[in-house]
C-alpha cells in the first residue's frame, strides 16, 4: 500500500477517549472514476477499545455545511470512499481507546499492512 502524505488524515495521531477531527484532504473537483479506498489502522491500542470513523465532505475548508458520506465502526478498516464527495474531506473519529495511535488515509489499494 502506498500512502501519499497529501491524502493522509491521521499519521500516528495519539488516541484518547474523545472525538478527534482529522487534517483536511483536498479532494479536488469531486468524484471521478474509481473511488479511492479509506484505510484506518490503530497501533499499540489498549485492549477492548473501539473506533467509529465518520467521513465528512464540504465545499469549503471551514466546513460551514458539512455532509456525512458514511460512518464505519472498527479498525482495521478498508472501504471504498462513497460517491458524493465535494472539494474537501475530513474524518471525525470517536474512540474508547485510552492509549494508542491512529493512521488514516486515502489509497488506491487496500493492503492493511501500514508499515
N, CA, C and O of each residue as an XYZ file, in Angstrom:
460
protein
N       0.848     -1.168      0.000
C       0.000      0.000      0.000
C       0.895      1.233      0.000
O       1.827      1.336      0.798
N       0.608      2.155     -0.891
C       1.360      3.408     -0.980
C       0.494      4.518     -0.403
O      -0.642      4.721     -0.831
N       1.048      5.242      0.582
C       0.327      6.339      1.217
C       0.983      7.648      0.814
O       2.166      7.872      1.071
N       0.197      8.507      0.178
C       0.643      9.840     -0.206
C       0.291     10.795      0.928
O      -0.863     10.831      1.354
N       1.245     11.564      1.426
C       1.013     12.461      2.566
C      -0.120     13.447      2.301
O      -0.774     13.886      3.247
N      -0.370     13.805      1.051
C      -1.452     14.739      0.742
C      -2.833     14.111      0.883
O      -3.839     14.820      0.916
N      -2.885     12.796      0.967
C      -4.151     12.080      1.128
C      -4.265     11.439      2.510
O      -5.032     10.497      2.705
N      -3.501     11.956      3.456
C      -3.449     11.378      4.796
C      -4.266     12.227      5.773
O      -4.088     13.442      5.854
N      -5.158     11.574      6.507
C      -5.967     12.247      7.520
C      -5.246     12.268      8.869
O      -5.144     13.309      9.518
N      -4.753     11.108      9.275
C      -4.017     10.967     10.531
C      -2.736     10.179     10.265
O      -2.739      9.245      9.463
N      -1.654     10.546     10.926
C      -0.435      9.743     10.922
C       0.081      9.678     12.353
O       0.552     10.670     12.910
N      -0.019      8.493     12.932
C       0.417      8.236     14.295
C      -0.129      9.274     15.277
O       0.586      9.740     16.164
N      -1.395      9.627     15.107
C      -2.074     10.561     15.996
C      -2.440      9.820     17.280
O      -2.993      8.722     17.236
N      -2.130     10.426     18.411
C      -2.442      9.820     19.700
C      -3.955      9.702     19.884
O      -4.697     10.659     19.663
N      -4.395      8.515     20.292
C      -5.808      8.294     20.571
C      -6.102      8.617     22.029
O      -5.250      8.458     22.903
N      -7.306      9.066     22.266
C      -7.804      9.242     23.619
C      -9.299      8.970     23.564
O      -9.880      8.878     22.483
N      -9.908      8.844     24.714
C     -11.334      8.528     24.760
C     -12.156      9.787     24.495
O     -12.919     10.232     25.352
N     -11.994     10.351     23.308
C     -12.743     11.543     22.911
C     -12.750     11.627     21.396
O     -12.109     10.819     20.724
N     -13.466     12.595     20.857
C     -13.529     12.778     19.407
C     -12.249     13.420     18.886
O     -11.688     14.315     19.517
N     -11.796     12.949     17.727
C     -10.652     13.536     17.029
C     -11.131     13.988     15.661
O     -11.849     13.254     14.982
N     -10.746     15.174     15.254
C     -11.037     15.647     13.905
C      -9.731     15.671     13.131
O      -8.732     16.213     13.603
N      -9.739     15.089     11.954
C      -8.524     14.912     11.160
C      -8.089     16.182     10.451
O      -8.788     17.195     10.449
N      -6.913     16.091      9.849
C      -6.476     17.099      8.895
C      -7.406     17.018      7.682
O      -8.066     16.001      7.470
N      -7.456     18.084      6.891
C      -8.273     18.105      5.680
C      -7.520     17.482      4.517
O      -6.297     17.591      4.427
N      -8.252     16.835      3.638
C      -7.726     16.362      2.370
C      -8.460     17.126      1.279
O      -9.690     17.130      1.232
N      -7.693     17.776      0.397
C      -8.262     18.487     -0.740
C      -8.484     17.457     -1.842
O      -7.535     17.001     -2.481
N      -9.738     17.098     -2.057
C     -10.088     16.032     -2.992
C     -10.223     16.540     -4.429
O     -10.421     15.747     -5.350
N     -10.118     17.838     -4.621
C     -10.247     18.391     -5.965
C     -11.694     18.673     -6.299
O     -12.465     19.097     -5.439
N     -12.066     18.440     -7.546
C     -13.413     18.789     -8.003
C     -14.449     17.726     -7.693
O     -15.614     17.886     -8.058
N     -14.063     16.651     -7.036
C     -15.055     15.649     -6.649
C     -14.835     14.320     -7.328
O     -13.734     14.015     -7.786
N     -15.893     13.531     -7.389
C     -15.825     12.151     -7.865
C     -15.450     12.036     -9.333
O     -15.885     12.824    -10.173
N     -14.630     11.030     -9.617
C     -14.283     10.693    -10.996
C     -13.702      9.291    -10.999
O     -12.784      8.988    -10.236
N     -14.230      8.451    -11.844
C     -13.677      7.110    -11.990
C     -13.788      6.274    -10.722
O     -14.731      6.421     -9.946
N     -12.809      5.394    -10.525
C     -12.794      4.513     -9.366
C     -12.534      5.308     -8.093
O     -11.634      6.147     -8.040
N     -13.319      5.034     -7.092
C     -13.155      5.718     -5.823
C     -11.938      5.161     -5.082
O     -11.691      3.955     -5.116
N     -11.182      6.024     -4.417
C     -10.066      5.530     -3.604
C     -10.601      4.785     -2.386
O     -11.790      4.856     -2.074
N      -9.722      4.078     -1.712
C     -10.080      3.341     -0.505
C      -9.690      4.163      0.713
O      -8.624      4.778      0.740
N     -10.545      4.171      1.710
C     -10.235      4.753      3.002
C      -9.712      3.625      3.872
O     -10.384      2.611      4.059
N      -8.512      3.804      4.403
C      -7.953      2.815      5.324
C      -7.707      3.487      6.669
O      -7.241      4.624      6.743
N      -8.032      2.756      7.724
C      -7.842      3.225      9.091
C      -7.197      2.088      9.870
O      -7.649      0.945      9.802
N      -6.139      2.406     10.609
C      -5.449      1.408     11.424
C      -5.142      2.001     12.790
O      -4.818      3.182     12.911
N      -5.250      1.159     13.827
C      -4.903      1.550     15.195
C      -3.698      0.726     15.616
O      -3.662     -0.488     15.414
N      -2.705      1.397     16.205
C      -1.480      0.738     16.647
C      -1.309      0.924     18.145
O      -1.641      1.976     18.691
N      -0.793     -0.099     18.804
C      -0.458     -0.018     20.230
C      -1.649      0.415     21.071
O      -1.482      1.109     22.073
N      -2.838      0.015     20.674
C      -4.042      0.418     21.397
C      -4.290     -0.436     22.619
O      -3.874     -1.593     22.676
N      -4.969      0.138     23.594
C      -5.338     -0.610     24.785
C      -6.391     -1.651     24.420
O      -7.182     -1.446     23.499
N      -6.397     -2.737     25.126
C      -7.336     -3.822     24.841
C      -8.775     -3.349     25.026
O      -9.081     -2.603     25.957
N      -9.648     -3.789     24.132
C     -11.064     -3.526     24.279
C     -11.553     -2.195     23.751
O     -12.725     -1.866     23.935
N     -10.705     -1.417     23.104
C     -11.140     -0.129     22.582
C     -11.897     -0.276     21.276
O     -11.757     -1.274     20.570
N     -12.701      0.732     20.964
C     -13.431      0.769     19.704
C     -13.185      2.107     19.018
O     -12.836      3.099     19.656
N     -13.376      2.107     17.704
C     -13.214      3.315     16.900
C     -14.411      3.414     15.952
O     -14.767      2.438     15.291
N     -15.022      4.585     15.891
C     -16.059      4.878     14.903
C     -15.546      6.029     14.052
O     -15.170      7.076     14.579
N     -15.531      5.840     12.739
C     -14.998      6.834     11.808
C     -16.122      7.395     10.960
O     -16.838      6.652     10.288
N     -16.274      8.716     10.995
C     -17.288      9.406     10.197
C     -16.552     10.189      9.106
O     -15.664     10.986      9.408
N     -16.920      9.962      7.837
C     -16.342     10.682      6.709
C     -17.247     11.868      6.389
O     -18.440     11.703      6.132
N     -16.656     13.077      6.408
C     -17.403     14.285      6.094
C     -16.800     14.962      4.870
O     -15.605     14.830      4.605
N     -17.637     15.691      4.121
C     -17.183     16.429      2.952
C     -17.843     17.801      2.942
O     -18.933     17.982      3.486
N     -17.169     18.771      2.314
C     -17.699     20.138      2.228
C     -17.070     20.854      1.042
O     -16.039     20.440      0.511
N     -17.724     21.940      0.643
C     -17.220     22.753     -0.465
C     -16.107     23.701     -0.035
O     -15.331     24.160     -0.873
N     -16.016     24.005      1.271
C     -15.021     24.963      1.750
C     -14.208     24.385      2.908
O     -14.648     23.464      3.597
N     -13.015     24.945      3.107
C     -12.108     24.466      4.154
C     -12.678     24.667      5.552
O     -12.306     23.941      6.474
N     -13.558     25.618      5.725
C     -14.147     25.890      7.043
C     -15.239     24.873      7.407
O     -15.706     24.850      8.546
N     -15.640     24.048      6.461
C     -16.694     23.053      6.663
C     -17.964     23.711      7.217
O     -18.548     23.238      8.192
N     -18.377     24.804      6.581
C     -19.566     25.511      7.048
C     -20.850     24.713      6.841
O     -21.806     24.876      7.599
N     -20.884     23.853      5.825
C     -22.050     22.985      5.590
C     -21.570     21.570      5.287
O     -21.674     21.113      4.148
N     -21.039     20.862      6.305
C     -20.516     19.520      6.038
C     -21.626     18.517      5.732
O     -22.748     18.632      6.226
N     -21.284     17.541      4.910
C     -22.178     16.437      4.571
C     -21.488     15.149      5.015
O     -20.300     14.963      4.751
N     -22.210     14.270      5.677
C     -21.660     12.987      6.105
C     -21.821     11.989      4.963
O     -22.931     11.725      4.503
N     -20.690     11.439      4.512
C     -20.711     10.445      3.429
C     -20.903      9.032      3.952
O     -21.497      8.192      3.276
N     -20.408      8.767      5.146
C     -20.508      7.429      5.705
C     -19.973      7.385      7.112
O     -19.212      8.256      7.536
N     -20.386      6.348      7.839
C     -19.912      6.134      9.206
C     -19.579      4.659      9.352
O     -20.381      3.797      8.991
N     -18.384      4.365      9.886
C     -17.877      2.997      9.935
C     -17.357      2.685     11.330
O     -16.778      3.541     11.997
N     -17.572      1.448     11.760
C     -17.078      1.010     13.060
C     -15.944      0.027     12.872
O     -15.959     -0.804     11.964
N     -14.948      0.138     13.759
C     -13.858     -0.819     13.805
C     -12.598     -0.356     13.110
O     -12.602      0.565     12.294
N     -11.530     -1.024     13.462
C     -10.217     -0.837     12.845
C      -9.454     -2.138     13.051
O      -9.491     -2.679     14.156
N      -8.771     -2.664     12.055
C      -8.501     -2.016     10.784
C      -9.750     -1.931      9.914
O     -10.678     -2.732     10.022
N      -9.728     -0.917      9.044
C     -10.852     -0.637      8.165
C     -10.320     -0.366      6.767
O      -9.313      0.323      6.605
N     -10.990     -0.903      5.766
C     -10.667     -0.621      4.362
C     -11.976     -0.638      3.585
O     -12.556     -1.697      3.346
N     -12.438      0.561      3.191
C     -13.701      0.683      2.456
C     -13.515      1.652      1.295
O     -12.693      2.566      1.360
N     -14.281      1.444      0.244
C     -14.266      2.403     -0.861
C     -14.937      3.681     -0.401
O     -15.958      3.643      0.287
N     -14.367      4.808     -0.779
C     -14.943      6.102     -0.446
C     -16.276      6.225     -1.165
O     -16.340      5.982     -2.370
N     -17.335      6.592     -0.468
C     -18.639      6.722     -1.125
C     -18.642      7.838     -2.167
O     -17.883      8.800     -2.051
N     -19.495      7.712     -3.182
C     -19.671      8.797     -4.142
C     -20.400      9.955     -3.462
O     -21.137      9.750     -2.497
N     -20.197     11.143     -3.958
C     -20.826     12.328     -3.395
C     -19.828     13.282     -2.773
O     -20.213     14.216     -2.069
N     -18.541     13.056     -3.027
C     -17.506     13.907     -2.439
C     -17.562     15.316     -3.015
O     -17.781     15.520     -4.209
N     -17.358     16.269     -2.129
C     -17.195     17.659     -2.532
C     -15.690     17.944     -2.521
O     -14.901     17.000     -2.537
N     -15.278     19.179     -2.496
C     -13.853     19.523     -2.620
C     -12.999     19.019     -1.461
O     -11.896     18.519     -1.683
N     -13.496     19.142     -0.213
C     -12.679     18.803      0.964
C     -13.274     17.620      1.721
O     -14.489     17.429      1.774
N     -12.374     16.839      2.302
C     -12.765     15.692      3.113
C     -12.074     15.784      4.472
O     -10.971     16.319      4.587
N     -12.741     15.255      5.497
C     -12.117     15.093      6.807
C     -12.786     13.918      7.499
O     -13.857     13.464      7.097
N     -12.132     13.436      8.547
C     -12.683     12.363      9.363
C     -12.942     12.893     10.763
O     -12.184     13.714     11.280
N     -14.010     12.419     11.364
C     -14.251     12.634     12.788
C     -14.287     11.237     13.408
O     -15.144     10.417     13.076
N     -13.347     10.985     14.308
C     -13.190      9.664     14.909
C     -13.593      9.731     16.372
O     -13.115     10.578     17.127
N     -14.478      8.828     16.757
C     -14.858      8.662     18.152
C     -14.206      7.380     18.640
O     -14.347      6.326     18.019
N     -13.490      7.474     19.754
C     -12.693      6.353     20.241
C     -12.959      6.098     21.718
O     -13.188      7.027     22.492
N     -12.923      4.824     22.094
C     -12.940      4.477     23.511
C     -11.563      4.036     23.982
O     -11.396      3.638     25.134
N     -10.571      4.106     23.090
C      -9.202      3.775     23.474
C      -8.681      4.829     24.456
O      -8.980      6.016     24.325
N      -7.906      4.382     25.429
C      -7.264      5.316     26.355
C      -5.797      5.515     26.006
O      -5.121      6.361     26.591
N      -5.307      4.731     25.052
C      -3.932      4.860     24.572
C      -3.873      4.265     23.177
O      -4.780      3.546     22.758
N      -2.791      4.572     22.457
C      -2.611      4.049     21.113
C      -2.503      5.170     20.103
O      -2.602      6.350     20.441
N      -2.296      4.776     18.849
C      -2.146      5.737     17.760
C      -3.015      5.302     16.596
O      -3.280      4.115     16.406
N      -3.460      6.292     15.814
C      -4.310      6.009     14.665
C      -3.666      6.564     13.398
O      -3.077      7.645     13.403
N      -3.792      5.804     12.320
C      -3.398      6.226     10.982
C      -4.632      6.108     10.096
O      -5.415      5.169     10.236
N      -4.803      7.060      9.188
C      -5.929      7.001      8.243
C      -5.557      7.776      6.988
O      -4.976      8.859      7.063
N      -5.901      7.208      5.825
C      -5.551      7.845      4.557
C      -6.431      7.308      3.439
O      -7.118      6.298      3.592
N      -6.391      8.011      2.313
C      -6.989      7.521      1.074
C      -5.895      6.877      0.255
O      -4.820      7.454      0.094
N      -6.151      5.688     -0.266
C      -5.152      4.952     -1.042
C      -5.819      4.318     -2.254
O      -7.044      4.203     -2.314
N      -5.005      3.909     -3.213
C      -5.520      3.236     -4.403
C      -5.730      1.751     -4.155
O      -6.601      1.136     -4.770
N      -4.937      1.167     -3.255
C      -5.064     -0.247     -2.909
C      -5.353     -0.350     -1.425
O      -5.260      0.648     -0.710
N      -5.701     -1.530     -0.947
C      -6.144     -1.647      0.439
C      -5.358     -2.671      1.230
O      -5.944     -3.371      2.056
N      -4.072     -2.790      1.018
C      -3.243     -3.665      1.829
C      -3.168     -3.040      3.219
O      -2.638     -1.938      3.366
N      -3.683     -3.717      4.233
C      -3.797     -3.118      5.551
C      -2.505     -3.168      6.369
O      -2.510     -2.792      7.541
N      -1.412     -3.620      5.780
C      -0.130     -3.559      6.476
C       0.397     -2.141      6.338
O       0.916     -1.764      5.288
N       0.263     -1.353      7.405
C       0.582      0.062      7.331
C       2.075      0.300      7.185
O       2.481      1.239      6.499
N       2.891     -0.516      7.804
C       4.351     -0.290      7.790
C       4.999     -0.845      6.555
O       6.214     -0.737      6.393
